[in-house]
Amino acid sequence: MAKGIEIRDAHFPGRAPIDTYGNGGFRFADMSHRGSILCLPSGIHGWEMDMTKPLSVENFRRVLEEAADIEVLLVGTGTELRRLPAELRAALKARGISSDPMSTGAAVRTFNIMLSEQRAVAAALIAV
């Protein structure tokens, strides 16, 4: 029996630097992904997030689930710098995560440097 197309959550099971960003997505590990991404210890995951959605605790649930392996979270907030809401900052801090919001471009560059230094870094990157 023929199977139809199987749609799975976008996930790259490893840590990789971001090669390029823009045009609504990212390139990494010889692959491209359209949309936002979470770069976590468990790998790079597709993230249903854009610049119109709130930076809420719920939208960062997967980050909080992997908190034990994250010391610094870089939040690429798109083209404009957005402050993290107090509730989100508190939830991250309670799990030992230091958070740093910045433009997505700055977050990509900083993530790549910290990753090359083998730091316990994660990134939440909103596509631009």
Secondary structure, DSSP 8 states (H G I E B T S, - for coil): ----------EE-S---EEEEETTEEEETTEEEESEEEEETTEEEEE---TTS---TGGGHHHHHTGGG-SEEEEE-SSS-----HHHHHHHHHTT-EEEEE-HHHHHHHHHHHHHTT--EEEEE---
